[in-house]
Amino acid sequence: MLKALYKKGFEEPTPIQEKTIPLLLGGARDIVGQAQTGTGKTAAFGVPILEKLPEKRKTVQALILTPTRELAIQVAEELNSLKGNKKLRITAIYGGQSIDRQLANLHKGVDIVVGTPGRILDHLRRGSLDLQSIAYCVLDEADEMLNMGFIEDVELILKTTPAEKRMLLFSATMPKEILRIARNYMGDYELITIQKAELATRLTDQIYFEVALSDKFEALCRIIDIEKDFYGLIFCRTKVDVDDIAARLIDRGYDADALHGDISQTQREKILYKFKNRRVNILVATDVAARGIDIQDLTHVINYALPQDPEAYVHRIGRTGRAGKTGTAITFVTPGEYRRLMFIQKIAKTDIRKERLPEITEIIESKKASIKSEIKNIIESEIYHDYLGMARELLEKADPEKVLSALLKHAFQKELDESNYNEIRSVTVDTKGTTRLFIALGKHDGMTPKKLIRMIKKEAKIPDRKIGKIQIFDKFSFITMPFREAEELLEIFKRKQSGKRPMVVLANAKANKEKLYP
């Protein structure tokens, strides 16, 4: 029964998958699953539902309710990646997205709807969504829906569904209200309880660094170099990113490899064999390609790209800090991703602390300490005898200190060269969800608040309500806006003015004035 899961790219099912999938594929009972975030719930219900639903029905066959839009998007994306060649239409419906787009998708015909209670209820009232024919209804993270005050909406939705449907409820905890939902709206159900002996998050030191998108690779190199024995997984969002980061690491002299869905099974096995045996110490991968990988003694997991949801985050960092050993999970966060990081931290019930990136001088000093330690080990182990003759010849002709300095320069000049590293811009994240931008135009350029707003709306089509405080000075200006819109604007001006003086950058007044107006 677990072959369906294996075919979708999993090598080993998680406990919740191992218990849930056979019940859904073979039985008829409803299911209540008590499991923490990060146990693989989406695939546990997703794979069998995808296997059992017929194609081309053009009516909604399954409804999945989630507490947040972020989780709705993630579940829909996961189901799309799991369905393979099966012709099933899956859509996410949530507040904050264009209602017209959702209406168009529903009108075309959808097999699986993933959504938040409020927006699902809105469509039911409009008559644009009909749940009378659903065969499956899933409540994902039911306790979070309770905590967020959605239970009344959930009950109203459940009353519009057929009695003969199959219902699944997943929750990390089982408060009385959740048990009441199960009692009132579910038939004879199977209770599945998955208890983790020890949460990976407790054994993993979790850190995030605030970094601009363009500085992520430089930050990655600094993290790798500051660690004496780095052995880690680096997660990227797309196959293109995986190939790009792996190639750039190899160009910088690191032992790295790439793993994603376009790599053949034979090549995948070779790559994993090299990584498990430390012939390469860095593996860059996508979430899907990394499923089922069980590597002991990983020192680091790095989220080069922030995962979409808490479950993916816990899955990723759970690959270090295993078997009672501690590990380090590092996440790079751009200003526009801060709110999502806080959402992940809240839902995963974990603590991710902010740290500063190591300075270039700190990395060089760390490397020097490692070199001295290695030389000391060679002396203590007495494995230098083949070189004693050459050493005596050199010492006869020059001062010992000069000889040793020359040898160190010859052996480590490239490794200890500070010019190997580039400067990283300072990034400040506003926890209220906005960021401040520096505009290299001011009163002397004829700039006014109205002209600045007009320029921004022309380039990025950002609505007035998204534009916050504006300050116009003689040679430059500042403007405040939400993270996502700020990143969009930065990217647009970066493309438009390649090789020219930057027009729009993240605000760091002193540094920018010195750079643009020396």
N, C-alpha and C positions, 0 to 999 in steps of 0.2 A: 504493500500500500504506500510505502514511502518513496517508490520509484518516481512518482510525480514530482516530488520535491527535488530529488537528485537531478532529474531532467532539467529543472529550472536553474541549475548552476550551484546547488548546495552540495557539499561533500558530506557533511554530518548534520542531521537535524538537531535542533536544540530540544531540551526536555518538553517545553510546551508544544513544539511542533510534533514531537514523537507521540505525544498523548492525544493531541487534538485531531491531527490529520486522519488517522485511521477511523476515529469516531465519526468525522464528517463524511468521509468517503463511504463508509460501510453501514453506519447506523442511521437512526431517525430521530434520536433524542436531541433536545436542546442542550446547550453547553454553557456553563458558567465557569470561567477560568480566572483564578486568582494568581496573578503573576506580575512581577515588577516590570517597569519599563526596561527595555534592553534584553528581553528574553526571546524575541523573535515572533511576537504575536501576529504581526501583519501577514507573514508568510504562513503562519499556523492556520489562520482562517482563509487567507487569500488563495492559496494553492488549491485546496479542495473545492472551493466555490467556483474558481475558474475552470477546474476540470469538469464540474458537474453541470454548469450552465450551458444550455443549447445556444447555437449561433443564430443570428438573423431573426430574432423575435420582434425587435423594434418596440418592445415594452420594457419598462424597468423591472429587472428580475432580482436585483439585490440592492439593499440600502445599508450604508455604513455611516453611522453617526460618530463624529469626533468632537471634542470640546473646543478645538481651536482651528483656525484656518490653516495655520502652519502644518498641523497634523493631517488635515484633510488633503492638502496638496501632496504631502509626503506619501500618504497611503495610496492615493490615486496614481502617483508616479511609480510606486512599488508594484502595484497591481499591473500596470502597463508593462513593466519590465518582466513580470512573471508570466504573462499570458502567452508569450511566444508567438506562434503564427495563428493562434485562435482569433477569429473575427468577433471580438467583443468590444463594444464601445464603453469607455469608462470616463466619467467626468467628475470634477470637483466643484461643489457649489458652496459658496461662503460669502459672508458680508465683506464689503470693501471691493469686490470685483464687479465689473459692469453687469447689471441685470440683463441688458439686451443680449450680451454674449451668452449668458446662461440660458436665456429663453431660446436663442437660436440653436444651441447644442441640444437642449431637451426636445425641441421640435424635430430635429433630425432623427431622433430615436437613440436612446441610451440604454445599455444593459445594466450597468452598475453605477449608482450615484453615491458619491462620498461627500458628506457635507456637515456643516455645523447646524445645530437645532434651529436657531433663529431664521437662517436663510431657507432651510428646508420647509419650515412652517410657512414662510412667506410665499413660496412657490405653491404649496398646497392650497393656500387661501386664494391665490390668483387662478388656480385651476391649470397651471402649467406643469404640474407634477402629479402623476397618478401612481399610488403605491398599492392599488388593489390586486395587482398580479405578482407581487414580489414573492420569491421563494425563500429568500434569506434576509434577515435583519440582524445587523451587528452593532452592538453598543461598545465602542472602543474607549478605554479610559473612563469608565462610567463614574468612578469616584471623582474625577476631575470635573465632569459635567455637573455633578452634585455640588461640588465646591464653588463652581462658577454660577450657580443658580439656574441651571438649564433643565432641571428635572421636570418641571411643569410642562415645558415645551416638548421634552422627550415623550412624556405621557400622551400629550395631544397628538403627536406624530404616530405613536404606537396604535392609537385608537383608529387610525385610518388604514391600518395594514390588515391583511387577512389573518384569520385565526390559524389557518393550516400552514402558515409559513414556518420555517425553521429559524430559531432565534439563538444568537450567541451574545454573551455579555462578558466583557473582560474588564477587570478592575484590580488595581494593586492592593486595595483594602476593601473590606466588606461591611460598611456601616449599615445601620438598620434600614435606611431609605433605599439602599441598593438591593438589599435582600427583599424589601417590599416590592420593588419593581420586578424582581425575578419571580416572586410568588404570584403577583397579579397578572403579569403579561407573558409568562413563559409556561410551557407545559412541564411534563416530567423531564427534569434536566439532570445532566451528568456534571458533577463538580470536579474540576481539575485544579489542584493546588500545586504550584511550583515555588518552592522555597530555595533561594540561593544560600548555600552554606556560608558564603562570604562574598559580599558584593565587591566586584572588581574596583569600583570607585573608592572603596575604603583603603585599598592597597596602592592606589595610584595617586601620585602628586599631580594635581591638575592646575595648569598655569595658562593664562592667556597674555598675549602681547598685542598691543595696539600698533598697527602698522598700515601704511598706505599700500594700496594694491600693487603699485609699481615697485615697492621695496620688499615684497614678500620673499623673493628668491635670495636677496642679500641677507635677510633675516634668517632664512633657513640655513645658509652656509655658516653664519655665525653660531647658530645653535649647535650644528654638527661639530664645528671646530672647537668649541669651548668644552665639549665632553671628551674625556679621555678614550673611552671605548664605546662609541656610539653604535648601536645596533637597533635599527628601527624601521617602522612602516610609516610612509608618508601618504596621506589620503588626499586625492584630488577629485574634483567633481566630474570631469569628462575624460574620455580617452585621449583627446588632443592634448589636454593639460598634462596627463600622465606622461605621454611621449616627450612633450616639451621639457618638463622638469627633469626627467631622467636624463635626457640628452645634455641639458645644461650642466647637470651635476657631473656627468662623465667628462665633459669638456673642462670642468674645473679640477679634474683629477680624482674624483671620488669613485669608489667601487659601488655602482648603482645599477639597478635593473628596473624594467617597467612591466606591469601586469594589468591587463584589461581584457575586455570581452572579445576583441579581435584577434587575440593570440590563440593559436591552436592548442589543443590539449597536450600534445607531445611537447611543444615548446614551454607550456605552462609548467609541466612536471620538471623540466630541466631547470627552469628559473627557480622554482621552489626548492629543488634539491640544492642548488648553489646557495640560496639564501639560508636554508636550514643548516647548512654546513659552514656558514660564514665565509664562503668564497666571495660573496658580496655582502656588505653590511647595511645597505640601504635598498629598500624596495618601495617603489612608487606605485600606487595602485588605486583603482576605483573601488567603491564599496561592493559592487556586485562581484568583481573579480576576486576580492579578498575573502568572500564567504567561505567558511569551512577551514580556513588556514589556522593551524594550531602550531605556533612557534614558541618554543620555550626560551626564557631568558631575554626577551626583548627589553631593551632599556628605555625605548621611547616609541610613542605613537604621536605623530604630528598631523594635525588637521590643517593642511595647507589651505584648504577651502572648508569653511564651516559647514557641517552637515545640516540637512534640512530640518531634522527633528530630534528630540531627546533620545528616542530609541536608537537611531543611527549613531548618535554620539556615544551612548553607553556601549553599543556593540564595538565601536572603534577602540575606545580606551580600554575595553576589557581584554584586549590582546596583549596588554602589558600588566604588570602587577599580578601575575598568576602564581599558583602553587606557593602562596605565602610570601612571595618576593615582592618588593616594591618596584614600581616603575614610574615613568614620567609621561604625562599626556600634555602636549602643548598645542594651543589653538591660536592661529593668527586671525585677528579680528580687525576688519576695516571699519571706519566710522559708521558706515551704513549697516553693519551687521551687529551692532551692539545690542539692540533690542532682542534680536533672535538669540544671541548668546544668553541673555538674562532669562528668556523664556525656557531655553534648554536647561539652564541651571535650576530653575524653579521646578520644572516637571520631573527632571531626573533626580531631584532632591539631593543635590550635591553642591560642592563648594569649589568654584574655579577662581583662583586668585590672580590678580594682576601683578605682573613683574615688568621690569625694564629689560630691554635687549642688552646683551653684553657689549661693552665698548671695544673698539679695535685693540687698544692697549691691553685690555684685560685678556683678550684672546691670545695675543702674542706672549704675555706673561704666563698664561696657562700652558702654551706650547713649550716655552722654555723650561717650565717645571717638569713637564713630561720628558723632555730630552735629558735633563739632569737625572731624573729617576731611571731612565733606560740605561744611561751610562753607568750609574751606580750599580744596577743589576748585573751588567756585563762584568764589571770589576769583581763583584762578589761571587759570581758564578765561574769566574776564571776561564772565560771562553775567548780570550784575546791573544793567546800564545802565538798564533800564526802571524801576528802583526808586531811582535816585540822587536824583531830585527829592524824593520822599517822605522819604528819609533826611536830606537837608539840612534840610527843614522841622522834622523831629523834633529834630535836633541843635541847631537855633537856640534851642529852647525848654527843653532839658533837658541834663543831664550825659550824655556819651556812654556811660559805664558803665551808668547807669540805663536809658538807651534800649535798649541791647543786652540788658540783663537782662530788661526788660519784653517785648521781642520773643521772647526765648527762652522765657519763661513762657507767652506767648500761643501759641507754636507747639508747645511740647513738654511742657506741664504734665501732660497726661494720660499721655503716654508715659513720663514720669519719675516718676510717682506710685507710691510703694512700696506703697500700699494695693491696687494691682492684684494683688498676690501674697499668697498665704496661707502660713502656716508649714507646714513639712513635719516630721512626727515622725521622730525618730531611730529607726532599725531596726538591730538587731544580729543577725547570722546566726551561729548556732553551727554550725561546720563538721562537728560530729559528727551533725548531722541533727535536733537538738532546739532548742526555743526556750522562753524563760521568759515566763510570763504574770503580770501584776499583777492581783490580785483585790481589789476595793474593799470587802472584808469581813474582819474580824479577830476577835480574842478578845472585844472589847467587843460584838460582834454575836452572840456565842455560837458562833463558828466554831471547829471542830476539824478535824483531818485527815480523820476519817471522814465528817463532815458535808460537807466540801468535795468529797470523792470522790463522795458520794451525789448532791450537787447537779449535778456535772459529768456523771455517768452518766445522770441523769434528763433533762438538757437535750440532751446530744449522743450518748448511748449509746456513750461511749468506754470500751473494756474496761480493766480494772485494769492489765494488763501494759503499757498505753500511758502510764500515769500515772507520772511520775518523782518527783523530790524535791519535797516540800511544806514550806513555811515559813509558820507562822502568827504574826503580830505583833498588837499591840493593835488597830490600825485597818485593817490590810490584810494580805494574804497573797501568797505567790508559789507558783507551781506550774510544773514543767517537763514538757513532753511533745513528741512528734514534730511537725514542721512541719505536716503535713497535718491532724492532729487539732486543733492549735492554731488554724489558720485556720478550720476548721469551727466551733469553739467561739466564736471572735471574731465570725464572721458571724451565728451564732444570737443572741448577746447584743446585737449591733448592731441586729438586726431587732426583738427583744423590747423594747428600751428606747430607742426613737427619741425624741429630745428630752429624755431624762432623763440623770442623771449616769451615765457609763459604768461598768458593773459589772466588765467584763473588758477589759483592754487589753494590748498588748505591754509587757513590763517595761522601764521606764526610771525607776528608783526615784525619783530626785530630781524629775524633771519631773512624774511622776504624783502624787506627794505634794503638790507645790505646786498642781497643777491641781485635785485632788479635795479637798484639805484646806488651803485658803489661810489 
